[in-house]
């Protein structure tokens, strides 16, 4: 999508569809009086009627033949108390979708004034919204001659916003690329082929990389990763990507993403219903790959290393079993009670490996880890746990700014004993009670004293139903959040 900017007033913009954000403040003038005057007062006439009141989620298309724009798309912002950056982002997404549905390929978005947010923030959110809502995964479908896609967005503001929109486009494009990885069928992204796609991206963007295959993993003692992948005909991988700009701090930040390219549950087989969604069980790795791409393209000043354990959890004669005991990379022994609790096993090795090899200033892991998180938070927020308040608060702030929200869960010491095992140091399943928390407490055993945060993105990474700018399927959750956190 082409993104451009202008300082022209809304009334002077030439485009196919002009998106005007309208607050739900009855009786107050809109900021678009000049546009209304040019189009014969149809905006004020529409606002006076019962069909559109500026409520959140509302849209209204008004035809304006013979004018600089072919159509006006009114989008509701809600009441003054409701208007924030996320309300604006969703309003632009709703307007862009409406414009596309009506056959428009070029849209323009004049920025309103919103208390507490400058024009650069509004331009960033508008750019993200237009690109993210335009995403379609059509790799295996013939192109429809009837479907119109958005090709251009023009963003208007009284100040220079070009750098903000350029930056936002790179981040949104990286999130869409991560969505592509998630939506790719698992027969086309087994550990070796997903690794190849990550390496191809690294070569294109100038990231350093390392591809640790199963033989090298065995030499290193990454036994938990190997155990999860041993039922598959394709061995696991550990992929590291590194962005180290000149003058960066002496210690890196490490991002770790769970990369189960398909999860059958192993011998603890999942039910057939919705098993196909398990192609998305590598969404944590996709988020790390997307974030590393964005950081490289932005030339971010932070030293960041992405570590992604990739494996396919399959049943078979070589598969690991309930009752097995595994000695993880750091020597911790793990009793396997459920082979469908495999994500925490691959993360355990990755966390311990990253701690020892890179001595990071902090670590953040992302994983579609537990169904319990979906039950607790749905798709509105990811679960957050950690051992460092400052780190967790920074991530929460980045989540609020990007609309990729986090909700912190307790990591109290009372929960720690729930993952103790009678036959090993730790067990990989502690039952249904507090399942999202006990999974995080398991991971905490492998980070030592390193500041660490865990994001359970099980409910946010893959959606059954689209939202204004998140499609059905892979969402790329985490890319925008982490990129903002790491570059501000």
GUPAVEX-487169 format. One record per residue (C-alpha): x, y, z; residue in one letter. Coordinates in steps of 0.05 Angstrom, whole numbers, plus 5000, padded with zeros to 4 digits. Example, Ala and Ser with C-alpha at 12.3 -4.5 7.8 and 13.67 -1.06 7.14 Angstrom:
2
524649105156a527349795143s
This chain:
488
500050005000x502550704983x502351175043x503151925032x502052555071x499553265059x498553915097x492454085055x485954225092x480753675087x476354085041x481954124989x483853384986x482553004921x481152264932x476051724922x473751674994x474952185049x474351895119x471752385171x471852205245x465752455282x465152475358x458652315394x457653015422x450653215403x449753945389x457154105381x460054305313x464253795277x471453965257x469353865184x464954475172x469054685111x467954005079x460554035096x459954705061x463054444997x458453844993x452054225005x451154095080x450053345074x454553205134x450553645181x444153365151x446552655165x448452835236x441653135248x438152495228x437251855268x441951405228x448751655251x450551955318x458151875319x457851265365x463750795367x463450295310x458450695268x459950845195x455951215142x457651305069x455351935033x455952004958x458852674935x459052654858x462253244825x466653414885x473953304900x472152644934x467352134906x464851944975x465052155047x465651605098x463451835167x466251425225x464151465298x469251615352x464451565411x463652055468x469352495492x470552025551x471351435503x476051755453x483151495458x488451235411x485150555404x478350865390x481651275335x485350665307x478950265304x475050845273x480050905216x479850155206x472350165202x472550735152x477750395109x473749755108x467450125089x471050495033x473949845006x467249495009x464450054966x469649974912x474550514932x482050384926x484451074947x482651385014x484652015052x484452115127x484852825155x487252785227x482653075281x484953375346x484552865403x486453085473x492752775499x495452555431x499652925381x498952885306x504852395299x501351905345x494851985307x498451895240x501851275266x495350965288x491751145223x497350845181x497250205222x489750155218x489350235143x494849725129x492649215181x485249235161x487149155088x490848505101x488347885065x491647195062x490446974990x496446524978x492245934955x486146284926x485346544856x484947304855x477847564851x476548074797x470848344840x474948464903x477749164909x483849264954x486249914984x492150164944x493450854973x492251235037x493451985043x493952255113x492952995124x495453415183x497554135194x504553905214x509853455182x508052725197x511952385141x517052055187x511551785231x507751475173x514051175143x515850855209x508750605220x508450295151x514749885164x512049625230x505149465203x508249115143x512548695190x506248505230x502748305165x508847875146x508347535214x500947405199x502947065134x507546595173x501946425222x496846305167x501445875125x499145135127x503544705170x505544245114x509044855084x512345095148x515444505183x521444685227x526444675170x522245085121x520145595174x527445675192x528945795119x523846355115x526746685177x533746635149x531546915082x528647515118x535047595159x539247605096x534648125064x534748585124x541948505147x540648115211x545847635236x543146925244x544746225268x541145585250x542045045302x539444385274x537843755313x544943485312x547744135339x542144175390x543943485414x551243695423x548944305462x544343895507x537744215485x534243585507x527343885522x526944175452x529343515422x524343115462x518443515436x520743445364x522942715365x516142455342x516642845277x520242645213x523143345212x527843505269x527344135311x531244775301x533545345345x534045985304x537446615330x536947295297x541147875320x540548625310x546648975339x547349705318x553750095329x553950415397x548749965429x548749785502x553449245528x547948745543x542648525493x535248455503x532947755484x526247585454x524146855455x518346585414x515045905418x515245585349x511144945349x509644905274x503944415287x501444145353x497543495352x498643445427x503342865415x501342215450x496742635494x492842745430x488343355422x481043295403x479843325327x475443945334x479444565317x486044185315x487244545249x488145195287x494544895316x498145135254x498245785294x502245485352x508445815325x505446515333x510546695386x516246545338x512646935283x512047535329x519547505344x521247435270x516648025253x519548455309x526648315287x524848505216x521749155239x527749325283x532549205225x528549615176x527850185226x535250145244x533150145317x538750345366x537649745412x541649095413x536448545407x537047795397x531247355378x531446625399x526146165369x525645415385x522045075327x519044375331x513243965308x509543585363x507242935332x505342235358x509441655332x514041085352x519541575370x515042085406x516242265478x511341985529x507742175593x512141945651x518642095614x523842495651x527942995610x534343345631x533844055604x539444485578x541044765647x540844085681x533844155710x530043495707x522943525681x517543005692x512942975631x505642885653x502543135589x505743155520x500843705501x504444165549x510244185501x510944935492x513745045561x518944505547x521844825485x521645505520x525245225580x531245035538x531045695499x530646115562x536345745597x540545755534x539446505524x541146655597x547746285593x550046475524x547947205519x547547445592x541947915572x539548535608x532548245603x528447725567x521347705541x518047065516x511747015475x507746375469x500946105452x501845725517x495245565552x487945485538x487045745609x489246425586x483846425532x478646245585x481146805631x482247375582x479147185515x481947555455x482048245487x488848195521x494847735529x496847475597x503147775627x507547485682x514547685703x519647775758x521148515746x515949065758x519549585715x519849115655x512648905663x510249625669x514149825606x510849265567x503949455593x505050175571x507249955502x501149505497x496450075515x499650515462x499149995407x492449675425x496049015439x493949015511x496848605568x493948405635x498748225690x497647575728x500847395795x507447035801x506946925876x511646435909x505546035933x504445825861x511545575852x510644935893x504944725846x510044555792x514344125838x514943395819x515742775863x520542445814x524243035783x525743765796x519444015762x513443745725x510644015660x503344015680x500144215746x492844085729x487144545712x487245025771x491045675756x493545355691x495946005659x499746185723x502945505735x505445495663x508846165675x511645915741x514645315704x518245795657x520646225716x524845625738x529345725677x530946475679x535146525742x535747255765x535047555695x529348055690x524047675651x516947745626x512447215596x506847375548x501546845539x498447035472x493946425464x487646845459x490347415417x494747085365x489346735323x482146965319x475746605300x472347265284x475247905255x475648565293x476249245259x483649175243x485148455263x483047925212x480347235224x486446795231x493447025249x493947725279x501347845285x500248025358x506548265393x510248565334x507649275344x507949225420x515148975423x517649445368x514850045406x517749805471x524649685441x525050325401x522450845450x
